[in-house]
Every structure is written in structure tokens, then in C-alpha cells.
């Protein structure tokens, strides 16, 4: 099944924001993460992406938009360059 996606990355002085939009079936991100094992299985063929994003991000959210798209938002904060 092909589900088209759009990506947007915004870089600010103190953070990076990455948004990924799709028209796939929505899901409950927080429930999915709660049910996943805390340790990553390096031999698994899939299922590591969400856990990796959660570990990298300072904020991770998944929202169903009014136009029937889903938006995954990852925010990573960092110290501004001098």
C-alpha cells in the first residue's frame, strides 16, 4: 500500500522541528509507545522507528488534522550557537 507523505523541516536558533504528514489510518501514538518494549531489538525487521524518535526528540506528537491528514511532529531543542 502506497501512502503519500509530505515532510517539512524548520530550523530555528534553539530547536529543529520536523513534521511528517500522511493520509494513512490514524493511531494513538502514546498508547503505541506504552505497549512497545523499552529496549530496542536490533534484530527486529521493523518497529524501531517510533521508539528511536521518542528517544531523540524533546517532544513527539501525532495529530489528526481537519483535512484528514495525520501530522507527526518531532521537536529537538539545542543550545544556540554563539
C-alpha positions in Angstrom: 0.0 0.0 0.0 1.4 3.4 -1.0 0.6 6.2 1.3 2.0 9.6 0.1 3.7 11.7 2.7 4.9 15.3 3.0 7.8 16.4 5.1 8.7 19.8 6.4 11.8 20.7 8.5 12.2 24.0 10.1 15.5 25.1 11.8 15.4 27.8 14.4 18.1 29.2 16.6 17.3 26.9 19.5 15.4 24.0 18.0 14.6 21.8 15.0 11.0 20.9 14.1 10.2 18.1 11.7 6.6 17.5 10.5 5.5 14.4 8.6 2.0 14.4 7.1 0.2 11.4 5.7 -3.3 10.2 4.8 -3.0 6.8 6.5 -5.1 5.4 9.2 -4.6 7.4 12.4 -3.4 5.7 15.6 -2.8 6.6 19.2 1.0 7.4 19.4 1.2 7.4 23.2 -0.7 4.1 23.6 1.5 2.5 20.9 4.7 3.7 22.7 3.4 2.4 26.0 2.9 -1.1 24.6 6.3 -1.2 22.9 9.2 -2.8 24.8 11.6 -0.3 26.3 14.6 -2.0 24.9 15.1 -1.9 21.1 15.5 -5.3 19.4 18.4 -4.8 17.0 17.4 -8.0 15.1 13.8 -6.9 14.5 12.8 -6.2 10.9 10.7 -3.2 11.9 9.1 -1.4 14.8 12.1 0.6 16.0 11.3 4.0 14.3 8.8 5.3 16.9 11.0 4.3 19.8 14.1 5.9 18.2 12.1 9.1 17.5 10.9 9.2 21.1 14.5 8.9 22.4 15.8 11.6 20.1 13.0 14.1 20.4 12.3 16.6 23.2 8.7 16.5 22.1 6.9 14.0 19.9 3.2 14.2 18.9 0.8 12.8 16.4 -2.4 14.7 15.5 -5.3 14.1 13.1 -5.8 17.3 11.2 -9.1 18.8 10.0 -8.2 17.9 6.4 -8.0 14.2 7.2 -4.2 14.2 7.2 -2.1 13.0 10.2 0.8 15.1 11.4 3.8 13.6 13.3 5.7 16.4 14.9 9.2 15.9 16.3 10.9 18.8 18.2 14.6 18.7 19.1 15.9 21.5 21.2 19.6 22.5 21.3 21.8 25.3 22.6 22.0 28.2 20.1 25.4 28.8 18.5 27.4 31.7 20.0 
